[in-house]
Amino acid sequence: MVTPPAPATLARYGLSMDEWLALLDAQGGVCGVCGKLPNPSKKDGKIRMVTDHEHVRGWASLPPERRKLYVRGLTDWFCNAHYLGRGITVAKAEGVVRYLKAYADRRPA
């Protein structure tokens, strides 16, 4: 079972526990990118999700009720760090898909 975030983490994103749990439920309790449950922490055995948000200018100074508008969903740490890094947009993600499909189409069997 996924460990809910600390109250301070929820406050940082302007989310209530119910809102965070609704995000998790909407994703089927798994990472919104890879569709898997994160591995338990080696340190304490807890399963944690990252609250992913769009990196908009001035986000840190926005009031909490505005910050939550930019929360995209919940991910595991790996997907957040490697696939959703700073600056990812739909256009860039579509470019990555086009690039990989072009390679797959010409890849030797």
Backbone torsions as a table, in degrees:
resi	resn	phi	psi	omega
1	MET	NA	141.1	-178.8
2	VAL	-73.0	134.7	177.7
3	THR	-81.7	123.2	178.0
4	PRO	-63.0	153.8	179.7
5	PRO	-73.1	163.2	176.6
6	ALA	-68.1	153.8	177.7
7	PRO	-53.4	-36.7	179.8
8	ALA	-64.8	-35.6	178.0
9	THR	-67.8	-45.2	177.2
10	LEU	-58.3	-44.7	-179.1
11	ALA	-61.8	-38.0	-180.0
12	ARG	-58.3	-36.6	-178.7
13	TYR	-96.5	-0.3	179.2
14	GLY	71.8	24.6	-177.5
15	LEU	-105.8	146.8	169.6
16	SER	-88.2	166.2	176.8
17	MET	-61.0	-40.5	179.1
18	ASP	-61.9	-40.2	178.6
19	GLU	-65.9	-42.0	179.3
20	TRP	-64.0	-45.3	179.0
21	LEU	-64.0	-33.6	176.5
22	ALA	-65.8	-38.8	175.3
23	LEU	-60.8	-47.4	-179.9
24	LEU	-60.6	-44.6	-179.9
25	ASP	-63.7	-42.0	-179.9
26	ALA	-62.1	-26.4	179.0
27	GLN	-94.2	7.2	179.8
28	GLY	73.6	18.8	178.0
29	GLY	78.4	14.0	-177.8
30	VAL	-128.8	174.2	178.4
31	CYS	-59.0	134.4	179.9
32	GLY	-70.5	-12.9	-179.8
33	VAL	-99.3	-56.6	-174.2
34	CYS	-95.3	-14.5	178.8
35	GLY	76.0	18.1	-179.7
36	LYS	-114.8	157.5	172.5
37	LEU	-79.6	131.5	179.1
38	PRO	-60.2	153.6	175.2
39	ASN	-68.9	146.7	175.5
40	PRO	-62.8	147.8	176.7
41	SER	-62.5	136.5	176.6
42	LYS	-69.2	-24.9	-177.0
43	LYS	-75.2	-48.3	-174.1
44	ASP	-131.6	0.3	177.4
45	GLY	78.4	2.0	-179.2
46	LYS	-80.8	148.6	176.8
47	ILE	-102.4	118.5	-175.4
48	ARG	-119.8	151.4	174.6
49	MET	-116.9	151.8	175.8
50	VAL	-95.7	134.9	174.1
51	THR	-85.0	106.0	-176.2
52	ASP	-86.1	137.4	178.2
53	HIS	-139.9	155.5	175.6
54	GLU	-71.0	137.7	179.9
55	HIS	-88.9	83.1	179.4
56	VAL	-93.0	150.6	179.3
57	ARG	-59.1	131.3	177.0
58	GLY	81.4	11.4	-177.0
59	TRP	-55.3	-43.2	-176.2
60	ALA	-62.3	-26.9	-178.6
61	SER	-97.5	-0.3	177.9
62	LEU	-71.6	147.7	173.6
63	PRO	-69.2	153.4	-175.9
64	PRO	-52.0	-38.2	-178.1
65	GLU	-67.3	-21.6	174.6
66	ARG	-87.4	-37.0	-179.8
67	ARG	-57.6	-41.4	-175.7
68	LYS	-64.8	-20.1	176.8
69	LEU	-66.2	-21.2	-178.0
70	TYR	-101.0	4.2	175.6
71	VAL	-73.5	123.8	-177.4
72	ARG	-91.3	-30.1	-178.3
73	GLY	157.6	-162.8	-178.4
74	LEU	-118.2	138.1	-179.1
75	THR	-136.8	169.2	168.9
76	ASP	-81.8	166.6	-175.7
77	TRP	-60.7	-44.3	-176.3
78	PHE	-60.2	-50.7	-179.0
79	CYS	-62.3	-39.0	179.3
80	ASN	-63.9	-45.7	-176.0
81	ALA	-74.9	-36.2	-171.8
82	HIS	-99.7	-28.0	-177.4
83	TYR	-108.1	-28.8	-175.4
84	LEU	-112.5	24.6	-177.1
85	GLY	-54.1	167.5	-177.3
86	ARG	-47.2	127.8	173.2
87	GLY	94.3	-0.6	179.6
88	ILE	-68.9	136.6	177.4
89	THR	-130.7	168.8	176.6
90	VAL	-60.6	-42.0	-179.8
91	ALA	-60.8	-43.5	178.5
92	LYS	-66.0	-41.7	179.4
93	ALA	-63.6	-40.5	176.7
94	GLU	-64.2	-36.4	176.1
95	GLY	-63.0	-40.4	177.2
96	VAL	-62.6	-43.7	179.4
97	VAL	-62.9	-45.4	178.2
98	ARG	-58.4	-45.4	-179.3
99	TYR	-59.4	-48.9	-178.8
100	LEU	-68.0	-37.2	178.0
101	LYS	-65.9	-40.6	178.9
102	ALA	-60.7	-41.5	177.0
103	TYR	-66.3	-44.3	-179.7
104	ALA	-60.7	-35.1	179.9
105	ASP	-69.0	-30.2	-178.5
106	ARG	-103.6	-3.2	-177.7
107	ARG	-64.4	135.4	177.7
108	PRO	-64.7	147.5	-178.6
109	ALA	-74.4	NA	NA
